[in-house]
Amino acid sequence: MRVAKFGGSSVANAAQLKKVGNIITSDPSRKFVVVSAPGKRFDEDTKVTDLLISLGKQGEQNKPYQDELKQVIDRFDEMLTELELTKEILKEVEDSLVSIMEGETVFNHKMDALKATGEDTSAKILSQYLTSIGHPASYVHPQEAGIIVSDEPGKAQVLDESYDKLYQLRNREGIQVIPGFFGYTLDGELMAFPRGGSDITGSIVAAGVKADLYENFTDVDSVYCVNPKIVDSPKEIFELTYKEMRELSYAGFSVFHDEALIPAIKAKIPVAIKNTNNPNGRGTVISAERSLTDDGPVAGIASDTGFLTIYVSKYLMNREKGFGRHLFQILEEEDISFEHAPSGIDDMSVIMREGQLTSEKEEVVLRRIKDELRVDQVSIERDLALIMIVGEGMHRIPGVIGKATQAISNATVNIEMVNQGSSEVSMMFGIKKNGMEAAVQSLYREFFEA
């Protein structure tokens, strides 16, 4: 039994939906389907989710929103027309969006409900289309499916009780089509996962129904070992472990949302990344283990910008009990999460996404660190990029970190910080963002072309 998730590019228009229909119906084991909101039909196009966000912002600013509403309805109208389906759903969608816009709901909750409309309507249209071509399918509302989540608008997390409820879906006949991206709290409130959360839904459903395989259909044949926007025609990766993919997706690999694999990992379900436009291609399989005999020590190189570091220095910090705990408590109380925290005897750096630290919050955090921890020095450095080198085989081969640092040096890029994961699956380099592309290209030459 398989769970197949189709991303935004796979359901962008009627032509793509027909491909999706062919893929689903070609294998009877694809009983469960999760879909995203329609993505871009062409490069200059706008994703439906972005249209819905614009709709919400117009309402927030008390501006007319009829044009944005019409754009959303027109997208779905076009799909229904080309698929030769009835259009009763359009009135339902329009009425629902107007009701959300005119309601008194708190803005964050309202935005979750608006954004969820994209996935919800995709699922309804696909189930209608599958039935029209002779393959009975049912739309399954996430609340009906049993996707129970925490009360955190825009960043919901699945609750454990979801999995037993989802397992009951196995008893249903026909193809079950479930919208991604959102679930419901125990009190019946709609909550969205973080952006890209349809991948999370797919993984949750796969774990819940105890699937044999979770297929994630997107618009690439496989995962590449480095961002193809940085390196031309990079090598494909045909096998990855859960740990490797988790590290790579966190650090800039766009194929998967970085939280998406967690339910599948826990349930030990293999994941296959496939191309909707080339479904018979080899793709990339992600599982608990992979063969390392024919591969080098590095599986992939991920990179991303948009980081900053808070640097804290205090003489004899290592003797001060609770220093680290107190520092992180300050961040927690200011609603800030961190990514990495490399440290020395008398200093510590805390790396986080830049967007978390607004100028107002920066002032508060710096003052609290100075006043409460009585540090000798505290400073913030912005415009950082992180490069993550990932591979289960690295711990078996000496000198990997030496080769990596030399490659970055050969690109005439200065390393601001280094942090090697305790699992020895990854090592992280912090550099200035203007040197990221040169450093990644040099690392690629070292590990994949040497």
CORKANOR-V247528 format. One record per backbone hydrogen bond with DSSP energy under -0.5 kcal/mol. NH is the residue of the N-H (numbers start at 1). CO is the residue of the C=O. Records with the same first field share a line. If there is no record, write none. Layout:
# CORKANOR-V247528
NH = CO ; CO
This chain:
# CORKANOR-V247528
2 = 29
3 = 213
4 = 32
5 = 3 ; 215
6 = 34
7 = 217
10 = 7
11 = 7 ; 8
12 = 9
17 = 13
18 = 14
19 = 15
20 = 16
21 = 17
22 = 18
23 = 19
24 = 20
25 = 21
26 = 22
27 = 24
30 = 27
31 = 2 ; 29
32 = 2
33 = 176
34 = 4
35 = 178
36 = 6
39 = 8
45 = 42
48 = 38
51 = 47
52 = 48
53 = 49
54 = 50
55 = 51
56 = 52
57 = 53
58 = 54
59 = 55
60 = 56
61 = 57
62 = 59
63 = 58
69 = 65
70 = 66
71 = 67
72 = 68
73 = 69
74 = 70
75 = 71
76 = 72
77 = 73
78 = 74
79 = 75
80 = 76
81 = 77
82 = 78
83 = 79
84 = 81
85 = 80
90 = 87
91 = 87 ; 88
92 = 88
93 = 89
94 = 90
95 = 91
96 = 92
97 = 93
98 = 94
99 = 95
100 = 96
101 = 97
102 = 98
103 = 99
110 = 106
111 = 107
112 = 108
113 = 109
114 = 110
115 = 111
116 = 112
117 = 113 ; 114
118 = 115
119 = 115
120 = 116
121 = 117
122 = 118
123 = 119
124 = 120
125 = 121
126 = 122
127 = 123
128 = 124
129 = 125
130 = 126
131 = 127
132 = 128
133 = 129 ; 130
134 = 131
135 = 130
138 = 175
140 = 177
141 = 139
145 = 141
146 = 142
147 = 142
148 = 146
149 = 184
150 = 157
152 = 150
155 = 152
156 = 192
159 = 148
162 = 159
163 = 160
165 = 161
166 = 162
167 = 163
168 = 164 ; 165
169 = 166
170 = 167
171 = 168
172 = 169
175 = 136
176 = 31
177 = 138 ; 175
178 = 33 ; 176
179 = 140
180 = 35
181 = 197
183 = 191
184 = 147
185 = 189
188 = 185
191 = 183
193 = 181
197 = 194
199 = 196
201 = 197
202 = 198
203 = 199
204 = 200
205 = 201
206 = 202
207 = 203
208 = 204
209 = 205
211 = 206
212 = 1
213 = 1
214 = 270
215 = 3 ; 213
216 = 272
217 = 5 ; 215
218 = 274
223 = 237
225 = 235
230 = 227
231 = 227
234 = 231
237 = 223
238 = 236
240 = 285
242 = 287
245 = 241
246 = 242
247 = 243
248 = 244
249 = 245
250 = 246
251 = 247
252 = 249
253 = 248
254 = 252
260 = 257
262 = 259
265 = 261
266 = 262
267 = 263
268 = 264 ; 265
269 = 264
270 = 212 ; 268
271 = 286
272 = 214
273 = 284
274 = 216 ; 272
275 = 278
276 = 218 ; 274
278 = 275
279 = 276
281 = 278
284 = 273
285 = 238
286 = 271
287 = 240 ; 285
295 = 292
299 = 390
300 = 390
301 = 225
302 = 388
304 = 386
306 = 384
307 = 384
308 = 352
309 = 381
310 = 350
311 = 309 ; 379
312 = 310 ; 348
313 = 377
314 = 346
317 = 314
318 = 345
319 = 316
320 = 316 ; 317
321 = 319
323 = 320
326 = 322
327 = 323
328 = 324
329 = 325
330 = 326
331 = 327
332 = 328
333 = 329
334 = 330
335 = 332
336 = 331
339 = 351
340 = 351
344 = 347
348 = 312
349 = 342
350 = 310
351 = 340 ; 349
352 = 308
354 = 306
356 = 353
357 = 354
358 = 356
362 = 358
363 = 359
364 = 360
365 = 361
366 = 362
367 = 363
368 = 364
369 = 365
370 = 366
371 = 367
372 = 368
373 = 368 ; 369
374 = 370
375 = 369
376 = 313
377 = 313
379 = 311
381 = 309
384 = 307
385 = 431
386 = 304
387 = 429
388 = 302
389 = 387 ; 427
390 = 300 ; 388
391 = 425
393 = 297
394 = 297 ; 391
396 = 393
397 = 393 ; 394
398 = 396
400 = 397
403 = 399
404 = 400
405 = 401
406 = 402
407 = 403
408 = 404
409 = 405
410 = 406
411 = 407 ; 408
412 = 409
413 = 408
416 = 414 ; 430
417 = 430
419 = 428
421 = 419 ; 426
424 = 421
427 = 389
428 = 419
429 = 387
430 = 417
431 = 385 ; 429
433 = 383
435 = 432
436 = 433
439 = 435
440 = 436
441 = 437
442 = 438
443 = 439
444 = 440
445 = 441
446 = 442
447 = 443
448 = 444
449 = 444 ; 445
450 = 445
